[in-house]
Amino acid sequence: MKLKSIIAFGCLAVLTFSSCSKDDNTPVNPQNVNSKRLTLNASPRDSWLYVNLETGDTVTAKDVNEWEYHEFIIENGKYKKKPDGTLDYKVIKTIPAGKPNAPKTWHLAFHVYDALINNGEALMTNETELSKLTEMPKGNYVANKQLFIPVDMSGMQNSVMGYSKGYSNLELNKWISSKGMPPKYTMSDKVFSVRFKDGSYALIKFKDYADKKGKKKLVDFEYKFVKK
């Protein structure tokens, strides 16, 4: 009798654990996740604003990548261009990379309007409303790319610019574009999907890039963070 009870309990346990495992693997419908909104002051040009999407916590820290100063070459009163159309320059100074200073846990970072993803990739969707998405969007997600990121513009009048040899995500950067000088900004109305290495993902709809007076730069977005 005892043996039969043990066998029965063992079968029940297997069924119970199997059921739990199946439930754990069921994708979360983002329509069942509450949206949050963050309105953040844009970082200084020499810094990054790190964002924890799960908690809403933020940390601003100086860019500690290697910096490289470019003096753009002028010939016959015009800036010289390379064969690829970019401005030609010579490196006049470098600043070595510093000790990493990012917070322990973060998901996104912003350098003014430039975006960076922590162990993840981004996709600009065709959807314009967070509420209409019922799963993580499928498509060609884009990883971060190493770029020259402007961090010191104090020498512009002398055709000198300081750049960080850092990374940014060109897909997520599509949330905003600019033309002309002074720049005229245009914000995308699309929802962005950002997936992380641990299986979590975020759906993001950017709402604004400046305060009501148009003087203070902001990174303002509504989002849903779907934890794995």
Rosetta silent file (secondary structure, phi, psi, omega in degrees, C-alpha in Angstrom):
SEQUENCE: MKLKSIIAFGCLAVLTFSSCSKDDNTPVNPQNVNSKRLTLNASPRDSWLYVNLETGDTVTAKDVNEWEYHEFIIENGKYKKKPDGTLDYKVIKTIPAGKPNAPKTWHLAFHVYDALINNGEALMTNETELSKLTEMPKGNYVANKQLFIPVDMSGMQNSVMGYSKGYSNLELNKWISSKGMPPKYTMSDKVFSVRFKDGSYALIKFKDYADKKGKKKLVDFEYKFVKK
SCORE:     score description
SCORE:     0.000 S_00000001
   1 L     0.000  -42.864  179.382    0.000    0.000    0.000 S_00000001
   2 H   -63.383  -40.117 -179.146    2.812    2.361    0.888 S_00000001
   3 H   -61.534  -42.487  178.985    4.559    1.548   -2.383 S_00000001
   4 H   -63.292  -38.043  179.950    1.430    2.427   -4.377 S_00000001
   5 H   -65.606  -42.260 -179.991    1.126    5.730   -2.498 S_00000001
   6 H   -63.551  -43.511  179.736    4.743    6.638   -3.212 S_00000001
   7 H   -63.343  -43.641  179.722    4.327    5.829   -6.910 S_00000001
   8 H   -61.980  -42.815  179.181    1.104    7.846   -7.080 S_00000001
   9 H   -63.666  -39.877  179.542    2.760   10.822   -5.350 S_00000001
  10 H   -62.560  -42.365  178.597    5.707   10.573   -7.736 S_00000001
  11 H   -64.281  -41.337  179.419    3.410   10.666  -10.762 S_00000001
  12 H   -62.453  -41.818  179.996    1.532   13.644   -9.313 S_00000001
  13 H   -62.658  -42.538  179.591    4.796   15.480   -8.706 S_00000001
  14 H   -61.741  -43.737  179.167    5.911   14.872  -12.288 S_00000001
  15 H   -63.308  -41.342 -178.940    2.592   16.174  -13.604 S_00000001
  16 H   -64.172  -48.729 -178.670    2.751   19.222  -11.323 S_00000001
  17 H   -65.683  -36.701  178.536    6.313   20.157  -12.266 S_00000001
  18 H   -63.611  -41.761  179.686    5.578   19.597  -15.956 S_00000001
  19 H   -63.305  -43.638  179.462    2.584   21.900  -15.723 S_00000001
  20 H   -62.255  -42.956 -178.831    4.627   24.610  -13.987 S_00000001
  21 H   -61.008  -41.288  179.522    7.362   24.310  -16.597 S_00000001
  22 H   -63.975  -41.942  179.246    4.831   24.729  -19.381 S_00000001
  23 H   -62.547  -39.930 -177.730    3.346   27.806  -17.697 S_00000001
  24 H   -64.188  -28.969 -177.030    6.820   29.347  -17.284 S_00000001
  25 L   -90.329   -1.487  179.084    7.473   29.022  -21.014 S_00000001
  26 L   -74.051  122.193 -179.097    4.213   30.659  -22.051 S_00000001
  27 L   -59.852  141.158  177.835    5.022   34.048  -23.658 S_00000001
  28 L   -79.917  129.420  175.203    3.668   37.052  -21.790 S_00000001
  29 L   -76.553  117.457 -178.123    1.150   39.073  -23.770 S_00000001
  30 H   -60.784  -16.778  176.052    2.398   42.694  -23.543 S_00000001
  31 H   -67.221  -17.850  178.098   -1.230   43.831  -23.489 S_00000001
  32 H   -94.141    4.979 -179.877   -1.278   42.450  -19.943 S_00000001
  33 L  -106.642  129.249  178.779    1.741   44.556  -18.929 S_00000001
  34 L   -68.977  140.813  177.168    1.199   48.069  -17.581 S_00000001
  35 L   -84.675  154.001  176.103    2.973   50.838  -19.439 S_00000001
  36 E  -126.686  163.744  177.637    5.286   53.307  -17.724 S_00000001
  37 E  -135.604  135.771  176.613    6.567   56.706  -18.762 S_00000001
  38 E  -122.791  130.015  174.537    9.922   58.343  -18.165 S_00000001
  39 E  -118.709  107.147 -169.720   10.662   62.006  -18.847 S_00000001
  40 E  -118.763  139.811  171.369   14.405   62.492  -18.495 S_00000001
  41 E   -68.486  132.419  179.910   16.703   65.458  -18.912 S_00000001
  42 L   -61.223  150.741 -177.817   19.125   64.682  -21.720 S_00000001
  43 L   -70.134  158.350  167.257   22.681   63.953  -20.638 S_00000001
  44 L   -61.204  160.188 -175.158   25.533   66.448  -20.962 S_00000001
  45 L   -65.906  -22.209 -178.616   27.469   65.922  -24.184 S_00000001
  46 L   -96.803   13.909 -172.811   30.388   64.294  -22.362 S_00000001
  47 E  -137.618  171.953  174.818   28.201   61.812  -20.456 S_00000001
  48 E  -123.948  143.169  175.153   25.679   58.973  -20.695 S_00000001
  49 E  -104.435  111.020 -177.136   22.317   58.665  -18.976 S_00000001
  50 E   -92.574  137.558 -175.186   21.794   55.019  -17.941 S_00000001
  51 E  -126.158  127.898  171.336   18.239   53.722  -17.502 S_00000001
  52 L   -95.645  107.703 -175.288   16.978   50.657  -15.643 S_00000001
  53 L   -69.693  -25.250 -178.782   13.671   49.916  -17.371 S_00000001
  54 L   -72.948  -41.749 -176.432   12.516   47.521  -14.670 S_00000001
  55 L  -102.069  -21.162 -174.684   12.845   49.989  -11.782 S_00000001
  56 L    84.796    1.042 -179.825   12.880   53.339  -13.593 S_00000001
  57 L   -71.171  147.777  178.378   16.153   54.266  -11.881 S_00000001
  58 E  -132.935  151.231  176.613   18.644   56.438  -13.778 S_00000001
  59 E  -140.788  132.615  174.752   22.330   57.262  -13.383 S_00000001
  60 E  -104.134  129.268 -177.744   24.364   59.854  -15.286 S_00000001
  61 E  -141.489  147.084 -178.069   28.060   59.060  -15.724 S_00000001
  62 E   -66.163  145.862  175.585   30.857   60.540  -17.805 S_00000001
  63 L   -66.412  123.853 -176.951   31.851   58.812  -21.033 S_00000001
  64 L  -114.161   15.803  172.438   35.004   56.825  -20.242 S_00000001
  65 L   -71.322  168.761  174.076   35.735   55.439  -23.709 S_00000001
  66 L   -63.496  135.257  177.077   38.886   56.535  -25.486 S_00000001
  67 E  -105.091  145.427 -179.572   38.510   60.072  -26.828 S_00000001
  68 E  -135.044  128.454 -179.162   40.021   61.236  -30.096 S_00000001
  69 E   -99.454  126.289 -178.469   40.296   64.853  -31.246 S_00000001
  70 E  -108.400  129.792  169.959   39.958   65.522  -34.972 S_00000001
  71 E  -103.852  115.811 -175.950   41.167   68.657  -36.736 S_00000001
  72 E   -76.860  137.814 -173.005   39.311   68.893  -40.025 S_00000001
  73 L   -84.966  129.760  178.659   41.462   69.734  -43.034 S_00000001
  74 E  -112.094  128.325  176.720   40.683   72.889  -45.003 S_00000001
  75 E  -129.570  126.362  179.841   41.962   73.339  -48.575 S_00000001
  76 L    55.614   38.832  175.995   41.245   76.428  -50.680 S_00000001
  77 L    78.332    6.309 -179.939   38.740   77.650  -48.115 S_00000001
  78 E  -130.064  151.874  177.034   36.720   74.425  -48.124 S_00000001
  79 E   -69.804  130.770  178.414   36.690   71.315  -46.000 S_00000001
  80 L   -74.703  139.398  179.890   38.516   68.478  -47.707 S_00000001
  81 E  -113.693  149.145  174.459   36.480   65.332  -48.218 S_00000001
  82 L   -79.009  167.876  177.759   37.475   61.688  -48.359 S_00000001
  83 L   -55.664  -28.341 -179.238   36.461   59.490  -51.316 S_00000001
  84 L   -84.764    2.217  176.831   33.452   58.282  -49.283 S_00000001
  85 L    94.260  -10.077  178.433   32.204   61.855  -48.875 S_00000001
  86 L   -81.387  158.700 -178.229   33.071   62.266  -45.184 S_00000001
  87 E   -70.651  136.865  178.022   35.266   65.116  -43.993 S_00000001
  88 L   -81.195  151.007 -176.553   38.993   64.450  -43.937 S_00000001
  89 E  -156.654  168.610  170.267   40.875   65.118  -40.705 S_00000001
  90 E  -125.359  144.483  179.714   44.018   64.538  -38.728 S_00000001
  91 E   -81.742  123.184 -176.850   44.112   63.257  -35.154 S_00000001
  92 E  -109.527  -14.166  179.791   45.703   65.875  -32.914 S_00000001
  93 E  -163.408  146.368  173.249   45.066   64.400  -29.460 S_00000001
  94 E  -131.489  148.918  174.804   43.832   61.255  -27.758 S_00000001
  95 E  -121.123  121.314 -176.819   42.627   60.609  -24.209 S_00000001
  96 L   -60.828  155.191  177.157   42.947   56.997  -23.000 S_00000001
  97 L   -63.851  146.897  178.665   39.884   55.081  -21.888 S_00000001
  98 L  -100.288 -173.383  179.706   39.059   55.270  -18.189 S_00000001
  99 L   -72.743  133.794  179.114   37.729   52.774  -15.692 S_00000001
 100 L   -52.702  135.338 -175.528   34.199   51.496  -16.523 S_00000001
 101 L  -131.949   14.164  178.285   31.624   53.452  -14.508 S_00000001
 102 L   -69.781  150.531  177.809   28.243   52.193  -15.735 S_00000001
 103 L   -63.596  163.089 -177.113   25.796   51.051  -13.029 S_00000001
 104 L   -61.831  -41.525 -178.273   25.554   47.342  -12.255 S_00000001
 105 L  -124.885  121.927  175.633   22.120   46.976  -13.857 S_00000001
 106 L  -156.084  157.508 -178.556   20.908   49.007  -16.818 S_00000001
 107 L  -115.771  -45.031  179.100   19.010   48.427  -20.051 S_00000001
 108 E  -127.882  155.205  171.724   19.343   51.599  -22.123 S_00000001
 109 E  -138.962  149.532 -179.578   21.676   54.567  -22.120 S_00000001
 110 E  -128.992  129.229  170.249   21.388   57.913  -23.881 S_00000001
 111 E  -104.438   99.753 -167.500   24.128   60.313  -24.931 S_00000001
 112 L    54.787 -100.584  178.331   21.962   63.387  -25.487 S_00000001
 113 L  -108.705   -9.008  179.408   19.725   61.663  -28.101 S_00000001
 114 E   -71.942  135.996 -176.058   22.078   58.814  -29.112 S_00000001
 115 E  -108.242  149.730  177.352   20.912   55.455  -27.760 S_00000001
 116 E  -137.878  140.246 -178.508   22.854   52.446  -26.490 S_00000001
 117 E  -114.128  136.993  178.659   21.496   49.016  -25.520 S_00000001
 118 L   -87.980  108.681  179.701   22.980   46.766  -22.847 S_00000001
 119 L    51.100   55.061 -179.484   23.394   43.281  -24.356 S_00000001
 120 E  -160.178 -177.238 -177.746   20.530   43.708  -26.769 S_00000001
 121 E  -139.851  160.470 -176.498   19.225   44.687  -30.188 S_00000001
 122 E  -126.294  155.257  176.555   16.556   47.022  -31.548 S_00000001
 123 E  -142.666  128.873  171.601   13.862   47.002  -34.216 S_00000001
 124 E   -86.754  119.651 -177.210   11.704   49.879  -35.432 S_00000001
 125 L   -87.667  176.428  174.860    8.242   48.407  -35.977 S_00000001
 126 L   -92.621   -3.537 -177.658    5.449   49.568  -38.267 S_00000001
 127 L   -84.434  148.787  179.669    3.117   49.973  -35.288 S_00000001
 128 L  -114.544   -2.355 -179.260    2.373   53.366  -33.762 S_00000001
 129 L  -130.657  130.019  178.299    0.581   52.282  -30.577 S_00000001
 130 H   -59.155  -38.608 -171.572    1.952   50.213  -27.707 S_00000001
 131 H   -66.525  -17.496 -176.049   -1.480   48.812  -26.903 S_00000001
 132 H   -87.711  -11.661 -178.096   -1.844   47.017  -30.227 S_00000001
 133 L   -85.386  130.404 -177.063    1.169   44.722  -29.838 S_00000001
 134 L  -111.633   -1.665  178.667    0.379   41.244  -28.498 S_00000001
 135 L  -160.592  172.754  176.197    3.878   39.715  -28.685 S_00000001
 136 L   -68.469  124.562 -177.893    7.496   40.642  -29.236 S_00000001
 137 L   -60.425  146.519  177.761    7.688   41.893  -32.837 S_00000001
 138 L   -99.491  151.923  179.683    9.624   39.806  -35.336 S_00000001
 139 L   156.671 -169.828 -178.690   12.121   41.235  -37.789 S_00000001
 140 L   -89.657   93.931  179.614   15.759   42.084  -38.378 S_00000001
 141 L   -73.842  146.450 -174.236   16.980   43.355  -35.031 S_00000001
 142 E  -116.033  131.923  179.413   20.092   45.545  -35.084 S_00000001
 143 E   -86.045  170.129  175.182   22.965   45.414  -32.583 S_00000001
 144 L   -62.873  155.204  179.041   25.080   48.325  -31.331 S_00000001
 145 E  -133.999  143.541  178.465   27.819   49.599  -33.623 S_00000001
 146 E   -73.196  133.247 -176.164   31.102   51.333  -32.842 S_00000001
 147 E  -142.479  163.368  166.771   30.967   54.989  -33.853 S_00000001
 148 E   -86.793  115.670 -176.747   32.682   58.319  -33.346 S_00000001
 149 E  -109.320  121.213 -176.575   30.345   60.070  -30.898 S_00000001
 150 E   -65.306  123.629 -178.101   30.833   63.856  -30.431 S_00000001
 151 E  -123.937  -17.268 -179.130   31.683   64.641  -26.809 S_00000001
 152 E  -141.140  109.348 -177.996   33.638   67.923  -26.942 S_00000001
 153 L  -108.231   14.224 -175.122   32.573   70.721  -29.286 S_00000001
 154 L   -66.792  -20.693 -178.763   34.536   73.504  -27.603 S_00000001
 155 L  -101.949   17.793 -175.027   37.013   73.705  -30.502 S_00000001
 156 H   -57.551  -38.873 -177.718   34.460   73.925  -33.314 S_00000001
 157 H   -64.743  -21.042  177.278   35.484   77.447  -34.330 S_00000001
 158 H  -104.030   18.478  178.304   38.971   76.086  -34.965 S_00000001
 159 L    62.196   33.813  178.970   37.615   73.079  -36.884 S_00000001
 160 E  -120.374  134.499  177.501   38.388   70.726  -33.989 S_00000001
 161 E  -134.002  140.843  175.732   35.977   68.177  -32.520 S_00000001
 162 E  -100.174  130.946 -177.214   36.437   65.664  -29.726 S_00000001
 163 E  -124.031  144.957  170.388   34.907   62.220  -30.249 S_00000001
 164 E   -90.461  135.375  175.508   34.358   59.184  -28.080 S_00000001
 165 E   -88.957   68.786 -174.314   35.256   55.877  -29.711 S_00000001
 166 E  -111.203 -158.217 -178.546   32.112   54.346  -28.267 S_00000001
 167 E  -127.416  152.091  173.695   29.026   52.439  -29.360 S_00000001
 168 E  -151.498  166.155 -178.802   25.491   53.395  -30.257 S_00000001
 169 L  -109.515  107.963 -174.490   22.451   51.677  -31.779 S_00000001
 170 L   -65.911  -27.355  178.657   21.632   53.088  -35.198 S_00000001
 171 L   -71.849  -48.408  179.049   18.208   51.424  -35.289 S_00000001
 172 H   -68.254  -26.789  177.220   17.037   52.867  -31.980 S_00000001
 173 H   -65.121  -13.096  178.471   18.588   56.194  -32.989 S_00000001
 174 H   -69.529   -5.197  179.295   15.860   56.419  -35.639 S_00000001
 175 H   -62.712  -21.655  179.628   13.547   57.677  -32.895 S_00000001
 176 E  -147.673  144.842  177.272   14.732   61.173  -33.819 S_00000001
 177 E  -136.191  161.083 -178.823   16.331   62.802  -36.847 S_00000001
 178 E  -141.631  153.936  176.305   17.624   66.278  -37.594 S_00000001
 179 E  -139.458  145.855  172.932   18.346   68.515  -40.565 S_00000001
 180 L    75.570  175.890  176.558   20.184   71.785  -41.011 S_00000001
 181 L  -135.752  123.580   -3.440   21.970   74.109  -38.606 S_00000001
 182 L   -63.622  151.463 -173.053   20.667   74.934  -36.136 S_00000001
 183 L   -65.487  139.914  172.421   19.147   71.455  -36.289 S_00000001
 184 E  -106.682  119.400 -172.385   15.432   70.993  -36.851 S_00000001
 185 E   -93.848  144.373  173.809   14.317   67.789  -35.147 S_00000001
 186 E  -129.397  128.812 -177.380   11.692   65.304  -36.284 S_00000001
 187 E  -101.561  137.419  178.078   10.526   62.510  -33.982 S_00000001
 188 L   -70.675  147.462  176.334    9.391   59.112  -35.242 S_00000001
 189 L   -99.558    8.230 -176.675    5.852   57.987  -34.412 S_00000001
 190 L   -85.622  154.526  171.941    6.800   54.288  -34.525 S_00000001
 191 E   -86.072  136.179  176.622    7.035   51.842  -31.639 S_00000001
 192 E  -105.128  141.369  174.955   10.500   50.368  -31.104 S_00000001
 193 E  -110.332  130.113  178.576   11.123   46.863  -29.833 S_00000001
 194 E  -123.375  118.552  179.826   14.306   46.192  -27.858 S_00000001
 195 E  -107.445  142.460 -176.191   15.185   42.607  -26.985 S_00000001
 196 E  -110.909  160.012 -174.899   17.786   41.680  -24.399 S_00000001
 197 L   -59.950  -30.400 -177.510   20.133   38.727  -24.107 S_00000001
 198 L   -81.133    1.724  178.814   18.294   37.339  -21.052 S_00000001
 199 L    98.149  -11.826  175.025   15.037   36.992  -23.031 S_00000001
 200 L   -74.375  161.898  175.055   13.350   40.120  -21.676 S_00000001
 201 E  -151.955  163.619  179.692   12.219   42.827  -24.064 S_00000001
 202 E  -131.569  140.965  172.103   10.835   46.352  -24.093 S_00000001
 203 E  -107.719  125.819 -169.566    8.329   48.102  -26.327 S_00000001
 204 E  -128.548  131.377  174.233    9.073   51.827  -26.513 S_00000001
 205 E  -123.732  112.269 -179.672    7.139   54.803  -27.902 S_00000001
 206 E   -74.205  139.083 -172.471    9.017   58.096  -27.750 S_00000001
 207 E  -111.759  -31.684 -179.064    6.820   61.035  -26.765 S_00000001
 208 E  -165.535  162.318 -179.411    9.003   64.154  -26.822 S_00000001
 209 E  -128.564    1.638  179.909   12.554   65.467  -27.130 S_00000001
 210 E  -155.247  161.303  177.541   12.267   68.938  -25.548 S_00000001
 211 L   -73.937  178.402 -174.309   10.356   70.833  -22.886 S_00000001
 212 L   -62.682  -27.224  178.954    7.322   72.981  -23.712 S_00000001
 213 L   -85.566   -8.979  179.285    9.521   76.020  -24.352 S_00000001
 214 L    75.422   16.602 -176.270   11.749   74.024  -26.682 S_00000001
 215 L  -102.826  -36.575 -176.923   14.861   74.986  -24.744 S_00000001
 216 L  -100.495  126.378  179.847   15.679   71.960  -22.589 S_00000001
 217 E   -75.484  136.127  179.782   16.458   68.671  -24.317 S_00000001
 218 E  -128.530  158.956  164.161   14.552   65.655  -23.019 S_00000001
 219 E  -120.592  103.805 -171.685   14.306   61.941  -23.647 S_00000001
 220 E  -119.646  118.711 -178.116   10.626   61.284  -23.006 S_00000001
 221 E  -148.982  151.142  172.563    9.136   57.859  -23.693 S_00000001
 222 E  -103.303  143.662 -176.422    6.359   55.462  -22.756 S_00000001
 223 E  -154.475  162.565  170.561    7.262   51.795  -22.557 S_00000001
 224 E  -124.720  125.348  178.155    6.359   48.290  -21.521 S_00000001
 225 E  -104.027  116.696 -177.976    9.076   46.105  -20.036 S_00000001
 226 E  -104.549  104.770 -175.848    8.311   42.409  -20.467 S_00000001
 227 L   -80.432  141.128  178.407   10.527   40.436  -18.123 S_00000001
 228 L   -66.702    0.000    0.000   11.589   36.904  -19.010 S_00000001
